[in-house]
Amino acid sequence: MSTAAMAQAEDFAALLDETLGLGNSFEGSVIKGIIVRVENDFAVIDVGLKSEGRVPLKEFATAGRAPEIKAGDAVEVFVERYEDKNGEVVLSREKAKREEAWTLLEKSFEANQRVNGIIFGRVKGGFTVDLSGAVAFLPGSQVDIRPVRDITPLLGTPQPFQILKMDRSRGNIVVSRRAVLEETRAEQRSELIENLKEGQVLEGVVKNITDYGAFVDLGGVDGLLHVTDIAWKRINHPSEALHIGQTVKVQVIRFNPETQRISLGIKQLDADPWEGVEAKYPVQAKFVGRVTNITDYGAFVELEPGVEGLVHVSEMSWTKKNVHPGKIVSTSQEVEVMVLDVDPQKRRISLGLKQCLSNPWEFFVEKFPAGTLVEGEVKNITEFGLFIGLPGDIDGMVHLSDLAWDKSGEQAIGEFKKGDMVKAKVLDVDVDKERISLGIKQLSSDPFQDAVASMKKGDVVTCTVSQVTENGLEVQVEGMSGFIRKAELSRDRSEQRPERFAVGEKLDAKVTMIEKGSRKVTLSVKAREIDEEKQAMAEYGSSDSGASLGDILGAAMRKAQEEK
C-alpha cells in the first residue's frame, strides 16, 4: 500500500473513532445532557452520543419531594456504559449527583465546614442522611446533645451537619448533628451568661429531675429549679409537676457570675398567695381544707394552693392524747379547721381541728357540775390516784387524799383494781386545763368534822389505844386519831411509861389541842389528873383543915364511885 493510501486510511480511522466516541471513552464520567421527553417513569436524555439514554424519574427526586423536571432541561448524568444490549447509553442521575456531591463534601471536610443534609431513613445504630446526593451515616449518639426518644420531627427537614469522617474509596461518610448543636450551644451559653441578670424571665427545657429539684437547660447553661420554687403549694417530689423534656418558663432568682450557678423559680411568676393572708384567714374563723402531709407532731392542711397551716397534735382531739396524727386524719382527707394564729412574716398558720368539734369538758361541766355524783370504770391506777372513765370519753382523777377519811391514801388505793365500777363526787372541773377532780370519801360525811363539832379544847374524853410507841400512845377518839405524848401519860413521872398500856385499852384524857390541818387531836392524861386534883382540893380540903392530900383524894374518889 502506498504512503498516500496509508495516510488516507489513518484519517478515516480517526474520523470513525471521533464519530463513534471510541477515541475518548465517556464511560465512568459525568457529562451534560438535554431531556428530550418524559415518558412513563423515565426521562429520555440526549447526551450527544449515537443513542439516547433513559433515567428513572425517581433518581431526579429529592428526599421527600416529587421530581420537578421537563423536556428541554439540562441535567448532568453519569455514563455507566456506552451501549447496552439494546444499543442504548446507560445513564445514572444518582451517580452523577453523588460524584458532584462527593467533590463538594471533600472540600467542606478539608475546610471543616458544615454541610446541609436531610435525615431520610433509619438503619441499625443510627440514621441515613442525604447530603445533596451522597448518603451519609448519622450515629444515634450524634443526633442530639440529649437522648432523643422520637426523631420523627427531624425527618425530612434540611439541617446542618458536621462531617466526622469520609472515605471516598469505600463510599463511607459519617456525620454529626450533635457537634453543630454543641458549637451553637457554646455560642448561646456565652451570650446568655453575659446578659444574665436576676429577675430575668427565660424559657428552658427540663433536663434532669432529682429528689431536691430539677435542672433546666436555658440554652447552653443549666439552672437549678429547687422543689420549693416550683409552686406555691406543697410538692413532695418534682416529678409531681415536671417531666424530662418539658418546656417551662422560669425566672432567675439568684445568679453567681463567679461560679456561674443559677437558681431558678417558677412560682415567682405567679402572685404570692400569702399576701393579705391575715385578712383572708382571720383568727377564730373556720375553713375546710385538705390534709397534704402528716408528721409525728401534727398534720399540714392546705387552705388554698400555696397556703398551708399546721394542726399540731395537741389541737387534733379533745380526748385522744399521745396518739399519732395518722390515726386521727389521713392524707387527702377534707377536714374543717379553725384558725388559731397567723404569722405572715414566718408564713405560718396555726390551725385547730378539735375546736370545730364539741368540747367534752364543757359538756361535762354543764351536765355534771361540782357536787354531782357520777359513776365510772377505773381506767388506770397510778401512784397519785385513780383515773375513772366518765361520759364523753374523758377521765376524772381521784387523788390519794380523796379516797378515804379513815385511811392513808396508800392503804386505801390498794382496795381498788382496774375495771372496778365506782361512784364518786365531782369536786372541781377545770375546762381550760381539761381536768376533773373527783372524790370517793366525799360520798360520806367527814367523821373528823362531825366529832370536832361536838368537841372542844378542854373536854375530857374516853379514847382507845391503837398503837404503843416510844414517844407515847396513838389513840382513837370518836372516829378521830389522837396522840398522847409520853410526858402526858401521867402526873407522876414514874408512871409516864407507854409500855404500861396495851392496844385496845381505854383511858380518859383531856383534849389539849385540835389540829384541823393534820386532822389529829392532842390529848393529855396528866392534864386530866391535875384538873381532878384541883377540883378535889376545892371541894374536900382547905389550907387550915389539916386534912392530908390522900384523905382528900380518897374522899373525892369515893364520891365519884358513888355517883357512878
C-alpha positions as CSV (number, residue, x, y, z in Angstrom):
1,M,0.0,0.0,0.0
2,S,1.3,3.4,-0.9
3,T,2.1,6.1,1.5
4,A,-0.8,8.2,0.4
5,A,-3.2,5.2,0.8
6,M,-2.0,4.6,4.4
7,A,-2.5,8.2,5.4
8,Q,-5.9,8.2,4.0
9,A,-6.7,5.0,6.0
10,E,-5.4,6.6,9.2
11,D,-7.5,9.7,8.7
12,F,-10.6,7.6,8.2
13,A,-9.9,5.6,11.4
14,A,-9.5,8.8,13.4
15,L,-12.8,10.1,11.9
16,L,-14.5,6.9,12.8
17,D,-13.2,7.0,16.4
18,E,-14.4,10.5,16.7
19,T,-17.8,9.7,15.3
20,L,-18.3,6.6,17.5
21,G,-16.7,8.1,20.6
22,L,-14.1,5.3,20.7
23,G,-11.2,7.6,20.9
24,N,-12.4,9.4,24.0
25,S,-14.4,7.0,26.2
26,F,-17.3,8.6,28.1
27,E,-17.8,5.6,30.5
28,G,-17.3,6.4,34.2
29,S,-17.6,10.2,33.7
30,V,-20.2,12.9,34.3
31,I,-21.5,14.7,31.2
32,K,-24.2,17.2,30.4
33,G,-27.4,16.2,28.6
34,I,-30.8,17.5,27.5
35,I,-34.1,16.0,28.5
36,V,-35.8,15.1,25.2
37,R,-39.0,13.9,26.7
38,V,-40.6,12.4,29.9
39,E,-42.5,9.2,29.3
40,N,-43.9,6.7,31.8
41,D,-41.5,6.7,34.7
42,F,-38.4,7.6,32.7
43,A,-36.7,10.7,31.4
44,V,-35.1,10.3,27.9
45,I,-31.9,12.2,27.7
46,D,-29.7,13.2,24.8
47,V,-26.0,13.3,25.7
48,G,-24.7,13.8,22.2
49,L,-23.9,10.2,21.5
50,K,-25.2,8.0,18.8
51,S,-28.2,7.0,21.0
52,E,-30.2,8.5,23.8
53,G,-30.3,7.2,27.4
54,R,-33.1,6.6,29.8
55,V,-33.0,7.6,33.5
56,P,-35.8,6.6,36.1
57,L,-37.7,9.7,37.3
58,K,-37.1,8.6,40.9
59,E,-33.5,9.5,40.5
60,F,-34.4,13.1,40.0
61,A,-36.4,13.2,43.2
62,T,-35.0,14.7,46.4
63,A,-35.8,13.3,49.8
64,G,-39.5,13.6,50.5
65,R,-40.2,15.5,47.2
66,A,-41.5,14.6,43.8
67,P,-39.2,15.2,40.7
68,E,-39.5,18.6,39.1
69,I,-38.2,18.1,35.5
70,K,-39.5,18.8,32.0
71,A,-38.4,18.5,28.4
72,G,-35.6,20.9,27.5
73,D,-34.0,20.9,31.0
74,A,-30.2,20.5,31.0
75,V,-29.0,17.9,33.5
76,E,-25.7,16.2,34.4
77,V,-25.7,12.4,34.3
78,F,-23.1,9.7,34.9
79,V,-22.3,7.4,31.9
80,E,-22.3,3.8,33.3
81,R,-22.0,2.1,29.9
82,Y,-21.6,3.4,26.4
83,E,-24.0,0.8,25.0
84,D,-26.1,-1.9,26.5
85,K,-27.6,-4.9,24.7
86,N,-30.3,-2.7,23.2
87,G,-27.7,-0.3,21.9
88,E,-28.7,2.5,24.3
89,V,-26.4,4.5,26.6
90,V,-26.8,3.5,30.3
91,L,-27.1,6.7,32.3
92,S,-27.5,7.5,36.1
93,R,-28.6,10.7,37.6
94,E,-28.0,9.5,41.2
95,K,-24.3,8.6,40.5
96,A,-23.9,12.0,38.8
97,K,-25.2,13.7,41.9
98,R,-23.1,11.5,44.1
99,E,-19.9,12.3,42.2
100,E,-20.7,16.0,42.3
101,A,-21.7,15.8,46.0
102,W,-18.5,13.9,47.0
103,T,-16.4,16.6,45.3
104,L,-18.1,19.4,47.3
105,L,-18.2,17.4,50.5
106,E,-14.4,16.7,50.3
107,K,-13.8,20.4,50.1
108,S,-16.1,21.1,53.1
109,F,-14.5,18.3,55.1
110,E,-11.0,19.7,54.4
111,A,-12.2,23.2,55.3
112,N,-14.0,21.9,58.5
113,Q,-17.2,23.5,57.2
114,R,-20.8,22.4,58.0
115,V,-22.9,20.8,55.3
116,N,-26.6,20.6,54.8
117,G,-28.5,17.4,54.7
118,I,-31.8,15.6,55.2
119,I,-32.4,12.6,57.5
120,F,-34.5,10.3,55.5
121,G,-34.1,6.7,56.9
122,R,-33.3,4.6,59.9
123,V,-30.6,1.9,60.0
124,K,-29.0,-0.2,62.7
125,G,-27.2,2.0,65.1
126,G,-28.4,5.3,63.6
127,F,-29.9,7.0,60.6
128,T,-29.2,7.8,56.9
129,V,-28.7,11.4,55.7
130,D,-28.9,12.7,52.1
131,L,-26.1,15.2,51.6
132,S,-27.2,16.5,48.2
133,G,-26.9,13.1,46.6
134,A,-24.3,11.4,48.8
135,V,-25.7,9.2,51.5
136,A,-24.1,9.5,55.0
137,F,-24.4,7.7,58.2
138,L,-25.6,9.5,61.4
139,P,-24.9,7.5,64.6
140,G,-27.6,7.6,67.2
141,S,-25.3,9.2,69.7
142,Q,-24.6,12.1,67.3
143,V,-28.3,13.1,66.8
144,D,-28.6,15.5,69.7
145,I,-26.9,16.6,72.9
146,R,-29.6,14.8,74.9
147,P,-31.1,11.4,74.1
148,V,-34.0,11.8,71.6
149,R,-36.8,9.4,72.0
150,D,-38.8,10.4,68.9
151,I,-36.8,11.5,65.9
152,T,-39.9,11.9,63.7
153,P,-39.9,15.7,63.8
154,L,-36.3,15.7,62.4
155,L,-37.1,13.6,59.4
156,G,-37.3,15.3,56.0
157,T,-36.1,18.7,57.4
158,P,-32.9,20.2,56.0
159,Q,-30.4,21.0,58.7
160,P,-26.7,21.4,59.2
161,F,-24.3,18.6,59.9
162,Q,-20.6,18.3,60.7
163,I,-18.6,15.7,58.7
164,L,-16.6,13.5,61.2
165,K,-15.1,11.0,58.7
166,M,-15.3,10.2,55.0
167,D,-13.7,7.6,52.7
168,R,-14.4,8.0,49.0
169,S,-12.9,4.7,48.0
170,R,-15.3,2.9,50.3
171,G,-18.1,5.3,49.9
172,N,-18.3,6.0,53.7
173,I,-19.4,9.3,55.2
174,V,-20.1,9.8,59.0
175,V,-21.8,13.0,60.1
176,S,-22.8,14.6,63.4
177,R,-25.7,16.8,64.2
178,R,-24.6,17.0,67.9
179,A,-21.3,18.7,67.0
180,V,-23.2,21.5,65.3
181,L,-25.6,21.8,68.3
182,E,-22.7,21.9,70.8
183,E,-21.0,24.6,68.9
184,T,-24.1,26.6,68.7
185,R,-24.8,25.9,72.4
186,A,-21.4,27.2,73.4
187,E,-22.1,30.4,71.5
188,Q,-25.5,30.7,73.1
189,R,-24.0,30.0,76.5
190,S,-21.5,32.8,76.3
191,E,-24.2,35.2,75.1
192,L,-26.6,34.1,77.9
193,I,-24.1,34.3,80.7
194,E,-23.1,37.8,79.5
195,N,-26.6,39.1,79.5
196,L,-28.0,37.1,82.5
197,K,-29.4,39.0,85.5
198,E,-31.6,38.3,88.5
199,G,-35.3,38.7,87.8
200,Q,-35.0,37.8,84.1
201,V,-37.7,35.5,82.7
202,L,-36.4,32.8,80.4
203,E,-37.6,29.7,78.7
204,G,-35.9,26.4,79.2
205,V,-36.2,22.6,78.9
206,V,-36.2,20.3,81.9
207,K,-33.0,18.3,81.5
208,N,-32.9,16.2,84.7
209,I,-35.1,15.6,87.8
210,T,-33.8,14.8,91.3
211,D,-35.3,14.4,94.7
212,Y,-34.5,18.1,95.6
213,G,-35.4,19.8,92.3
214,A,-34.9,19.9,88.5
215,F,-32.1,21.1,86.2
216,V,-33.4,23.3,83.4
217,D,-31.4,23.8,80.2
218,L,-31.6,27.5,79.3
219,G,-29.7,27.1,76.1
220,G,-26.1,26.2,76.7
221,V,-26.3,26.6,80.5
222,D,-28.2,24.8,83.2
223,G,-30.0,26.3,86.2
224,L,-31.4,24.6,89.3
225,L,-35.1,24.8,90.0
226,H,-35.4,23.8,93.6
227,V,-38.5,21.8,94.6
228,T,-39.7,24.6,96.9
229,D,-39.6,27.1,94.0
230,I,-41.7,25.0,91.6
231,A,-45.1,26.0,93.0
232,W,-46.5,27.9,96.0
233,K,-48.3,24.7,97.1
234,R,-46.6,21.8,98.7
235,I,-44.8,19.4,96.3
236,N,-43.2,16.3,97.7
237,H,-41.3,15.4,94.6
238,P,-40.5,17.5,91.5
239,S,-41.9,14.7,89.2
240,E,-45.4,15.6,90.5
241,A,-45.2,18.8,88.4
242,L,-42.5,18.3,85.8
243,H,-41.2,15.8,83.3
244,I,-38.0,15.5,81.4
245,G,-38.1,17.3,78.1
246,Q,-40.9,19.7,79.2
247,T,-40.5,23.3,78.1
248,V,-41.0,25.7,81.1
249,K,-40.9,29.4,81.7
250,V,-38.7,30.3,84.7
251,Q,-37.4,33.3,86.5
252,V,-33.8,33.8,87.5
253,I,-33.8,34.1,91.4
254,R,-30.1,34.2,92.0
255,F,-27.0,34.2,89.8
256,N,-23.4,34.0,90.8
257,P,-21.1,35.2,87.9
258,E,-18.0,33.6,89.5
259,T,-19.4,30.1,90.0
260,Q,-22.0,30.6,87.2
261,R,-24.6,28.9,89.4
262,I,-28.1,29.9,88.5
263,S,-31.1,29.4,90.8
264,L,-34.5,29.4,89.1
265,G,-38.1,29.6,90.1
266,I,-41.5,29.0,88.5
267,K,-43.8,30.1,91.4
268,Q,-42.2,33.6,91.4
269,L,-44.1,34.2,88.1
270,D,-47.4,33.9,89.9
271,A,-48.8,36.1,92.7
272,D,-47.8,35.2,96.2
273,P,-50.9,33.6,97.9
274,W,-49.6,34.7,101.3
275,E,-50.2,38.4,100.5
276,G,-53.1,39.6,102.7
277,V,-53.3,36.2,104.3
278,E,-54.4,37.7,107.7
279,A,-57.5,39.3,106.1
280,K,-58.3,36.1,104.2
281,Y,-57.9,33.8,107.2
282,P,-58.9,35.7,110.4
283,V,-58.4,34.1,113.8
284,Q,-61.4,32.0,115.1
285,A,-62.7,31.6,111.6
286,K,-63.5,28.1,110.3
287,F,-62.5,26.8,106.9
288,V,-62.4,23.5,105.0
289,G,-59.0,22.3,103.9
290,R,-57.3,19.2,102.6
291,V,-54.7,17.2,104.5
292,T,-51.4,17.3,102.5
293,N,-48.9,15.8,104.9
294,I,-48.8,14.0,108.2
295,T,-45.9,14.1,110.6
296,D,-45.2,12.9,114.2
297,Y,-46.1,16.4,115.5
298,G,-49.2,17.1,113.5
299,A,-50.8,17.4,110.1
300,F,-50.5,20.1,107.4
301,V,-53.8,21.3,105.9
302,E,-53.9,23.1,102.6
303,L,-56.4,26.0,102.7
304,E,-55.7,27.1,99.1
305,P,-53.0,26.3,96.6
306,G,-49.8,27.6,98.2
307,V,-51.2,28.3,101.7
308,E,-50.9,25.6,104.3
309,G,-51.4,25.6,108.0
310,L,-50.3,23.2,110.7
311,V,-52.7,21.4,113.0
312,H,-50.5,20.5,116.0
313,V,-51.1,17.1,117.5
314,S,-52.3,18.8,120.7
315,E,-55.1,20.6,118.7
316,M,-56.4,17.5,116.9
317,S,-58.6,15.8,119.5
318,W,-60.1,16.7,122.9
319,T,-59.7,13.2,124.2
320,K,-57.0,11.3,122.2
321,K,-53.7,12.2,123.8
322,N,-50.3,10.8,122.8
323,V,-51.8,9.3,119.6
324,H,-50.0,9.6,116.2
325,P,-51.8,12.1,114.0
326,G,-52.1,9.5,111.3
327,K,-54.6,7.7,113.5
328,I,-56.9,10.7,113.5
329,V,-56.7,12.0,110.0
330,S,-55.4,10.7,106.6
331,T,-53.7,12.3,103.6
332,S,-56.1,14.0,101.1
333,Q,-58.9,13.9,103.7
334,E,-61.0,17.1,103.7
335,V,-61.4,18.5,107.3
336,E,-62.9,21.5,108.9
337,V,-60.4,23.6,110.9
338,M,-60.3,26.8,112.9
339,V,-57.6,29.4,112.5
340,L,-55.8,29.8,115.9
341,D,-52.9,32.1,114.8
342,V,-51.5,33.7,111.7
343,D,-47.8,34.8,111.3
344,P,-47.4,36.2,107.7
345,Q,-43.7,37.0,108.3
346,K,-42.9,33.4,109.1
347,R,-45.6,32.2,106.7
348,R,-47.2,30.1,109.3
349,I,-50.8,29.5,110.2
350,S,-51.7,27.5,113.3
351,L,-55.0,25.6,112.9
352,G,-57.2,23.6,115.3
353,L,-59.2,20.5,114.4
354,K,-60.8,19.8,117.8
355,Q,-62.1,23.4,118.0
356,C,-64.6,22.5,115.3
357,L,-65.9,19.7,117.4
358,S,-67.9,19.9,120.7
359,N,-65.7,20.3,123.8
360,P,-66.5,17.3,126.0
361,W,-65.2,19.2,129.1
362,E,-67.7,22.0,128.5
363,F,-70.4,19.4,128.0
364,F,-69.4,17.6,131.2
365,V,-69.3,20.7,133.4
366,E,-72.8,21.7,132.1
367,K,-74.3,18.3,132.9
368,F,-72.2,17.4,135.9
369,P,-71.4,20.5,138.0
370,A,-69.4,20.3,141.2
371,G,-71.2,18.2,143.8
372,T,-72.8,15.9,141.3
373,L,-72.5,12.1,141.8
374,V,-71.0,10.1,138.9
375,E,-70.2,6.5,138.2
376,G,-67.5,5.1,136.0
377,E,-64.9,2.4,135.5
378,V,-61.4,2.5,137.0
379,K,-59.3,3.1,133.8
380,N,-55.9,3.4,135.5
381,I,-54.2,3.3,138.9
382,T,-51.1,5.4,139.5
383,E,-49.0,6.4,142.5
384,F,-51.0,9.5,143.0
385,G,-54.6,8.3,142.5
386,L,-57.3,6.6,140.3
387,F,-58.4,7.6,136.8
388,I,-62.1,7.0,136.3
389,G,-63.8,6.9,132.8
390,L,-66.6,9.5,132.5
391,P,-69.2,10.3,129.9
392,G,-67.8,12.0,126.8
393,D,-64.8,9.6,126.6
394,I,-62.9,11.7,129.2
395,D,-61.3,10.8,132.5
396,G,-61.5,12.2,136.0
397,M,-59.0,11.7,138.8
398,V,-59.5,10.7,142.4
399,H,-56.4,11.8,144.3
400,L,-55.0,9.6,147.1
401,S,-56.1,12.1,149.6
402,D,-59.7,11.8,148.5
403,L,-60.1,8.1,148.7
404,A,-60.9,7.6,152.4
405,W,-61.4,9.5,155.6
406,D,-60.0,7.0,158.0
407,K,-57.1,5.5,156.0
408,S,-54.0,6.8,154.3
409,G,-54.1,7.1,150.5
410,E,-51.5,4.3,150.1
411,Q,-53.7,2.0,152.2
412,A,-57.0,3.0,150.5
413,I,-55.8,2.7,146.9
414,G,-54.9,-1.0,147.5
415,E,-58.6,-1.8,147.7
416,F,-59.2,-0.8,144.0
417,K,-58.3,-2.5,140.8
418,K,-58.7,-1.7,137.0
419,G,-62.2,-2.4,135.7
420,D,-63.9,-1.7,139.1
421,M,-67.1,0.3,138.8
422,V,-67.0,3.1,141.4
423,K,-69.1,6.0,142.4
424,A,-67.6,9.4,143.1
425,K,-68.5,13.0,143.7
426,V,-67.4,15.8,141.3
427,L,-65.2,18.2,143.3
428,D,-63.9,20.5,140.5
429,V,-63.9,20.9,136.7
430,D,-61.2,23.0,135.0
431,V,-62.2,23.3,131.3
432,D,-59.0,25.1,130.3
433,K,-56.7,22.6,131.8
434,E,-59.0,19.7,130.9
435,R,-59.0,18.4,134.5
436,I,-61.8,16.8,136.5
437,S,-61.2,16.2,140.2
438,L,-63.3,13.5,141.9
439,G,-63.7,12.3,145.4
440,I,-64.8,9.0,146.8
441,K,-64.5,9.8,150.5
442,Q,-66.8,12.8,149.9
443,L,-69.7,10.4,149.4
444,S,-69.9,10.2,153.2
445,S,-69.6,12.9,155.8
446,D,-66.3,13.7,157.4
447,P,-66.1,11.9,160.8
448,F,-63.5,14.4,161.9
449,Q,-65.7,17.3,161.3
450,D,-68.6,15.6,162.9
451,A,-66.5,14.9,166.0
452,V,-65.0,18.3,166.1
453,A,-68.5,19.8,166.0
454,S,-69.2,18.2,169.4
455,M,-65.8,18.5,170.9
456,K,-63.7,21.4,172.1
457,K,-60.4,22.1,173.8
458,G,-60.5,21.1,177.5
459,D,-63.1,18.3,177.2
460,V,-62.3,15.0,178.9
461,V,-62.9,12.1,176.5
462,T,-62.5,8.4,176.6
463,C,-60.1,7.1,173.9
464,T,-58.8,3.7,172.9
465,V,-55.1,2.8,172.4
466,S,-54.4,1.9,168.8
467,Q,-50.6,1.8,168.9
468,V,-47.9,2.0,171.6
469,T,-44.7,3.9,170.6
470,E,-41.6,5.0,172.4
471,N,-42.8,8.6,172.4
472,G,-46.4,8.0,173.5
473,L,-49.7,6.4,172.6
474,E,-51.7,6.6,169.3
475,V,-55.3,6.6,170.2
476,Q,-58.7,6.7,168.5
477,V,-61.3,9.0,169.9
478,E,-64.8,9.3,168.4
479,G,-63.6,8.4,164.9
480,M,-60.5,10.7,165.1
481,S,-56.8,10.0,165.5
482,G,-55.2,11.3,168.6
483,F,-51.8,11.2,170.3
484,I,-50.8,11.3,174.0
485,R,-47.1,12.2,174.4
486,K,-45.0,10.2,176.9
487,A,-44.8,13.1,179.3
488,E,-48.5,13.5,179.3
489,L,-49.3,9.9,180.3
490,S,-49.3,10.7,184.0
491,R,-48.8,13.4,186.6
492,D,-46.4,11.0,188.3
493,R,-43.1,10.8,186.4
494,S,-42.7,7.1,187.4
495,E,-45.9,6.3,185.6
496,Q,-45.0,8.1,182.3
497,R,-44.2,4.8,180.6
498,P,-46.1,3.9,177.4
499,E,-45.4,0.2,177.9
500,R,-47.9,0.3,180.9
501,F,-50.7,0.4,178.3
502,A,-51.9,-2.2,175.8
503,V,-53.6,-1.8,172.4
504,G,-57.3,-1.8,172.8
505,E,-57.1,-0.4,176.4
506,K,-59.4,2.5,177.2
507,L,-58.4,5.6,179.2
508,D,-59.7,9.1,179.9
509,A,-57.7,12.1,178.7
510,K,-58.1,15.8,178.3
511,V,-58.3,17.5,174.9
512,T,-55.4,19.9,174.7
513,M,-55.3,20.8,171.0
514,I,-57.4,20.1,167.9
515,E,-55.3,20.2,164.7
516,K,-57.7,20.6,161.7
517,G,-54.8,20.6,159.2
518,S,-53.4,17.3,160.2
519,R,-56.8,16.0,161.4
520,K,-55.4,15.0,164.8
521,V,-56.3,15.6,168.4
522,T,-53.6,16.1,171.1
523,L,-54.6,14.6,174.5
524,S,-53.2,14.6,178.0
525,V,-53.8,12.2,180.9
526,K,-51.6,14.4,183.1
527,A,-53.7,17.5,182.5
528,R,-56.8,15.5,183.4
529,E,-55.3,14.3,186.7
530,I,-54.2,17.9,187.6
531,D,-57.7,19.2,186.9
532,E,-59.2,16.4,189.1
533,E,-56.7,17.2,191.9
534,K,-57.6,20.9,191.8
535,Q,-61.3,20.1,191.9
536,A,-60.9,17.7,194.8
537,M,-58.9,20.3,196.7
538,A,-61.6,22.8,196.1
539,E,-64.4,20.5,197.3
540,Y,-62.9,18.5,200.1
541,G,-60.0,20.4,201.6
542,S,-58.7,23.7,202.7
543,S,-55.4,25.1,203.8
544,D,-56.3,25.0,207.5
545,S,-58.3,21.9,207.8
546,G,-55.3,19.7,208.4
547,A,-56.6,17.0,206.0
548,S,-53.9,15.2,204.0
549,L,-53.9,15.0,200.2
550,G,-54.6,11.4,200.4
551,D,-57.6,11.9,202.5
552,I,-58.9,14.5,200.1
553,L,-58.3,12.4,197.1
554,G,-59.8,9.4,198.8
555,A,-63.0,11.3,199.6
556,A,-63.2,12.6,196.0
557,M,-62.7,9.1,194.6
558,R,-65.4,7.7,196.9
559,K,-67.8,10.4,195.8
560,A,-67.1,9.7,192.2
561,Q,-67.6,6.0,192.8
562,E,-70.9,6.7,194.5
563,E,-72.0,8.9,191.6
564,K,-71.3,6.1,189.2
